[in-house]
Amino acid sequence: MKTAKELSLILGVSAAGEVLNQVLPLPVPAGVYGLFLMLLLLSFQVIKVEDVEGTGNFLLDNMSPMFIPAGVGIIRYMDQIAAVGVPYLIINILSTAVVFVVTGRAAQYIMTHFQKERTA
């Protein structure tokens, strides 16, 4: 019975995200609305973590089979992907490096800025 309650809460929030997607004229996927709605409900303790923890953990533990169709799609179109594989790989490596550097510099700036404020 507890699992049914947890699942109904999770599916209810997901359904509310679907409704928000239809009502609001923003280009945001319904799943994102549902995630933010769940975040707000958990943050304001309208829903307690214990109320969804068991089923949520089960869903997370069994999430990997959901990616099988995407993997099959990639394998099916491997010849088309291979044509752009090297540029795609280079772009991924360079953009990852840029993100690392920018994040590191931003973190250093924030840390030194707050350290100066504490000593002042």
C-alpha positions as CSV (number, residue, x, y, z in Angstrom):
1,M,0.0,0.0,0.0
2,K,2.9,2.4,0.8
3,T,4.4,1.8,-2.7
4,A,1.0,2.6,-4.3
5,K,0.8,5.9,-2.3
6,E,4.4,6.8,-3.2
7,L,3.8,6.0,-6.9
8,S,0.6,7.9,-7.0
9,L,2.3,11.0,-5.5
10,I,5.1,10.8,-8.1
11,L,2.7,10.2,-11.0
12,G,0.4,13.0,-9.7
13,V,3.3,15.5,-9.7
14,S,4.3,14.3,-13.2
15,A,0.7,14.8,-14.3
16,A,0.6,18.3,-12.9
17,G,3.8,18.9,-14.9
18,E,1.9,17.8,-18.0
19,V,-0.9,20.2,-17.2
20,L,1.5,23.1,-16.7
21,N,3.1,22.3,-20.0
22,Q,-0.3,22.6,-21.7
23,V,-1.3,25.8,-19.8
24,L,1.9,27.8,-19.8
25,P,3.1,29.1,-23.2
26,L,6.8,28.4,-22.4
27,P,9.0,26.1,-24.5
28,V,9.7,23.9,-21.5
29,P,9.2,20.1,-21.5
30,A,6.5,18.7,-19.2
31,G,9.1,16.6,-17.3
32,V,11.0,19.7,-16.3
33,Y,7.8,21.3,-14.9
34,G,7.2,18.1,-13.0
35,L,10.8,18.1,-11.6
36,F,10.6,21.7,-10.5
37,L,7.2,21.1,-9.0
38,M,8.5,18.1,-7.0
39,L,11.5,20.2,-5.9
40,L,9.2,22.9,-4.6
41,L,6.9,20.5,-2.9
42,L,9.9,18.8,-1.2
43,S,11.6,22.1,-0.4
44,F,8.5,23.5,1.3
45,Q,7.9,20.1,3.0
46,V,4.4,19.7,1.4
47,I,5.7,16.3,0.5
48,K,8.2,14.7,2.8
49,V,11.2,12.8,1.3
50,E,10.0,9.7,3.2
51,D,6.7,9.9,1.3
52,V,8.4,9.2,-2.1
53,E,11.8,7.8,-1.1
54,G,11.2,4.0,-1.6
55,T,9.5,4.2,-5.0
56,G,11.9,7.0,-6.1
57,N,14.9,4.9,-5.3
58,F,13.4,1.9,-7.1
59,L,12.7,4.0,-10.2
60,L,16.3,5.4,-10.1
61,D,17.8,2.0,-9.6
62,N,15.9,0.6,-12.6
63,M,16.4,3.6,-14.9
64,S,19.1,2.1,-17.2
65,P,16.7,0.0,-19.3
66,M,15.0,3.2,-20.3
67,F,18.1,4.1,-22.3
68,I,18.1,0.9,-24.4
69,P,15.9,2.4,-27.2
70,A,18.2,5.4,-27.5
71,G,21.3,3.1,-27.7
72,V,19.6,1.0,-30.3
73,G,18.8,4.1,-32.3
74,I,22.5,5.2,-32.2
75,I,23.6,1.8,-33.4
76,R,21.1,1.8,-36.1
77,Y,22.3,5.1,-37.6
78,M,26.0,4.5,-36.8
79,D,27.0,5.1,-40.4
80,Q,25.5,8.6,-40.4
81,I,27.0,9.3,-37.0
82,A,30.4,8.2,-38.0
83,A,30.4,10.8,-40.8
84,V,30.4,13.5,-38.1
85,G,32.1,11.6,-35.3
86,V,35.5,13.3,-35.3
87,P,34.1,16.9,-35.3
88,Y,31.6,15.9,-32.7
89,L,34.3,14.3,-30.5
90,I,36.5,17.4,-30.9
91,I,33.6,19.8,-30.0
92,N,32.8,17.6,-26.9
93,I,36.4,17.6,-25.7
94,L,36.9,21.4,-26.2
95,S,33.5,22.4,-24.7
96,T,34.2,20.2,-21.7
97,A,37.6,21.8,-21.2
98,V,36.0,25.2,-21.5
99,V,33.4,24.3,-18.9
100,F,36.0,23.0,-16.5
101,V,38.2,26.1,-16.8
102,V,35.2,28.6,-16.5
103,T,33.8,26.7,-13.5
104,G,37.2,26.5,-11.8
105,R,37.9,30.2,-12.3
106,A,34.4,31.1,-11.1
107,A,34.8,29.0,-8.0
108,Q,38.2,30.6,-7.3
109,Y,36.8,34.1,-7.7
110,I,33.9,33.4,-5.4
111,M,36.1,31.8,-2.8
112,T,38.6,34.7,-2.8
113,H,35.8,37.2,-2.8
114,F,34.1,35.7,0.3
115,Q,37.4,35.3,2.1
116,K,38.2,39.0,1.6
117,E,34.7,39.9,2.9
118,R,35.2,37.7,6.0
119,T,38.6,39.3,6.8
120,A,37.3,42.9,6.2
